[in-house]
Amino acid sequence: MTSPLVSLTHVSKSFAGVRVLDQVNLELLPGEVHALMGENGAGKSTLMKILAGVYSKDSGEMLLDGKPIEVDSPRAAQQLGIGIIHQELNLMNHLTAAQNLFIGREPRRFGLFLDEDALNAKARAIFDTLHLQLDPRTVVGTLTVARQQMVEIAKALSFDSRVLIMDEPTAALNDAEVTDLFRVIAQLKARGVGIVYISHKMDELQRIADRVTVMRDGQTVATVTMATTPVDRIIAMMVGRELASGEHAEIPDTSTAEVALDVRHLNRGRAVRDVSFTLRRGEILGFAGLMGAGRTEVARAIFGADPLDSGEVRVHGELVKIASPEDAVRHGIGYLSEDRKHFGLATGLDVETNIALSSMRRFMKSGFIDTTATRRTAQDYVRQLQIKTPSVTQPVRLLSGGNQQKVVIAKWLLRDCDILFFDEPTRGIDVGAKSEIYRLIRELAAQGKAIVMISSELPEVLRMSHRILVMCEGRITGELSGHGATQEAIMQLATRREVPADQALAQAA
């Protein structure tokens, strides 16, 4: 049998007295894609951050090529040939894409002067490998989340790593970008690079993973061969319980329900072009389309995060002017951003404060905050949403990505908005937590909330939506009923560059 490239044996780690890893074992072979799976909070990212030098282990042993190693910093990991692509983006937004790739390793002329041409040429060569059409001189802060993720991947590849850790690398990528990434992974495997791949997308793992190690509650459950292990068994190992059926729930008839949101002829540059739609109470309206189709831009424009060029928004029949998110919230509109780290959370504050922040006025008594009430309310939502945290005083930045998303959801549930925009609500969330969030969204709709759900995962859109609007290049190119809609039908509309004349007339009506 091939000798392991990496061996982790009996690795343990605690934070603030809470054990997050307990005697974990993992082996990675050369040229292997080894999937690491488990619910959010299972310890996957913590284990990989120990291997990558971000955290230090409390106990256990790490071997590289059979020799003991101590990785006390990310720089030390890079020097050992260990690279990591973090789930949360780790880029410097004020620098260019090329500068982000080679920061601290910039090519210089005469050993003194920065060689910008060489820097950009090296970056362009890596982008070409990824089939990424991106000018290396582009400032990263101006890129979409998906393109920033591709820059993060390119940065890891620039180190010529022998061990590559990918933590949810496709969370913000469209199908074409995922295909390009998998092609690069195949090339890396052929060169003998060992890849640890953290993902909750079973279809991806079935395509690329050789073996799977499942973790639960900070412990190793089992390591199995991907090709011979049923998906149901892997899920059962992850969650320790049976999940609700993935079939589409019965779609209620909302055609006569009150119109909660009426949007007419919304325009914002080329990102949003003549968008019109209605949303009724109790309805889940899915927005589908390829990356850059304009779905998020529509949500941000309605929420007042981006200025409109023209258009009208009516809430419960009343024409409203929304110039800021504060205006939107005042009219009962909540927005869960696809980028929770920058737009959904105050990462420096604790769970309790994040949940209560947008509803703080209700906790004021005689000019002071009733901390007993905020504590009790936060604890209620932690229980309701099964947020894994030692306590509500835990800094939210220390939670896993999925649990951070649940905190954002709790914030808007507390605000009790009538209209909710869920933008990629399950991005980076494990299958168990996804099932819980699906149930929660359906319960909110059953209570009469009007919900827009934007998702890049077509099975998710099909599973959850009562109606589906499809966008391409800033326009709505079609509408499908939740009954009988297919991925093929969505993709046909998502690639339709022009709106049929009869549909354009219907939108204008």
Secondary structure, DSSP 4 states (H G I P E B T S, - for coil): -PPPSEEEEEEEEEETTEEEEEEEEEEE-TT-EEEEE--TTSSHHHHHHHHTTSS--SEEEEEETTEE----SHHHHHHTTEEEE-SS----TTSBHHHHHTTT---EETTTEE-HHHHHHHHHHHHHHTT----TTSBGGGS-HHHHHHHHHHHHHTTT-SEEEEESTTTT--HHHHHHHHHHHHHHHHTT-EEEEE-S-HHHHHHH-SEEEEEETTEEEEEEETTTS-HHHHHHHHHSSPPPP-SPPPPP--TTS-EEEEEEEEEETTTEEEEEEEEETT-EEEEEESTTSSHHHHHHHHHTSS--SEEEEEETTEEE---SHHHHHHTTEEEE-S-HHHHT--TTSBHHHHHHGGGGGGGEETTEE-HHHHHHHHHHHHHHHT---S-TTSBGGGS-HHHHHHHHHHHHHHHT-SEEEEESTTTT--HHHHHHHHHHHHHHHHTT-EEEEE-S-HHHHHHH-SEEEEEETTEEEEEEESSS--HHHHHHHHT--S--HHHHHHHH-
